[in-house]
Amino acid sequence: MKAKPACSLSQSLDGTWHRPFTTLELAALQSLVEPEEMFELDGLSDQAWRERIGNAVPPAAAEAIAHVMGTTLLLAEAGETFMLNSMPIWVQPVAVALSVSQQVTP
């Protein structure tokens, strides 16, 4: 009798192998926990945990959205209308660089 694999792996078209993220990895990607922390969600269903994590808004994004909404509500209460301003956006572009060293053979 063959043992079932601990996790499912899939092979992409370019031949590389991939595994799905664990529930802890998904929570860490959403910045809900630090990877070395232990966490526990209500219920016993891993599928339900993954759904809740996927539907969550990361704390830093929620704070930024709330700040913009609060400012908008205060301005609307004061009778201000929409206008362009120099307020920075809360999503900042990320610069990624790749360095490849080349060896020259004589």
C-alpha positions in Angstrom: 0.0 0.0 0.0 1.4 3.4 -1.0 1.6 6.2 1.5 -0.2 9.4 0.6 2.0 12.4 0.1 2.0 15.0 2.9 1.2 17.8 0.5 0.2 18.0 -3.1 2.8 19.1 -5.6 2.2 20.4 -9.1 4.6 20.6 -12.0 4.3 23.7 -14.2 4.8 23.8 -18.0 8.5 24.9 -17.5 9.2 21.8 -15.4 9.5 23.4 -12.0 7.7 22.0 -9.0 5.4 24.0 -6.8 3.6 23.3 -3.5 0.6 25.2 -2.0 1.2 27.7 0.8 0.6 26.5 4.3 -2.1 28.3 6.4 0.7 29.9 8.5 2.4 31.2 5.4 -0.8 32.7 4.1 -1.4 34.5 7.4 2.2 35.8 7.3 1.7 37.1 3.7 -1.4 39.0 4.9 0.8 40.4 7.8 -1.6 38.9 10.3 1.1 37.1 12.2 4.9 36.9 12.3 6.1 33.6 10.8 7.6 32.5 14.2 4.3 33.2 16.1 1.7 30.6 16.9 -1.8 31.5 16.1 -5.2 29.8 16.3 -8.4 30.6 14.6 -12.0 29.6 15.6 -13.2 26.3 14.3 -11.4 23.2 13.2 -11.6 23.6 9.4 -8.4 24.5 7.7 -10.4 25.4 4.6 -12.5 27.9 6.7 -9.2 29.4 8.1 -7.8 29.9 4.6 -11.0 31.6 3.5 -10.9 34.0 6.5 -7.3 34.8 5.9 -7.9 35.4 2.2 -10.8 37.7 2.9 -8.8 39.7 5.5 -7.4 43.1 4.8 -3.8 43.5 6.0 -3.6 45.8 9.0 -1.3 48.4 7.4 -3.6 48.7 4.4 -6.7 48.9 6.6 -5.2 51.7 8.6 -4.3 53.7 5.5 -7.8 53.2 4.0 -9.4 54.3 7.3 -7.2 57.4 7.4 -8.2 58.4 3.9 -11.9 57.7 4.6 -11.8 59.7 7.8 -10.1 62.7 6.1 -12.7 62.5 3.3 -15.6 62.4 5.8 -14.2 65.4 7.7 -13.7 67.4 4.5 -17.2 66.5 3.3 -18.7 67.6 6.7 -16.8 70.9 6.3 -18.4 71.4 2.8 -15.2 70.7 0.9 -15.6 69.0 -2.5 -13.2 66.7 -4.3 -10.0 68.4 -5.5 -6.5 67.2 -6.5 -3.9 67.6 -3.8 -0.4 66.5 -3.0 -1.3 63.9 -0.4 0.8 60.8 -1.0 -0.9 57.6 -2.0 -0.8 54.8 0.6 0.4 52.2 -1.9 4.0 52.8 -2.8 5.7 51.3 -5.8 8.4 48.7 -5.1 11.7 48.7 -6.9 13.2 45.3 -7.5 16.6 44.8 -8.9 18.4 41.6 -9.9 22.2 41.4 -10.1 23.8 38.6 -12.1 27.6 38.2 -11.9 29.3 37.0 -15.0 32.5 35.2 -14.9 34.9 35.7 -17.8 36.8 32.5 -18.7 40.2 33.0 -20.5 
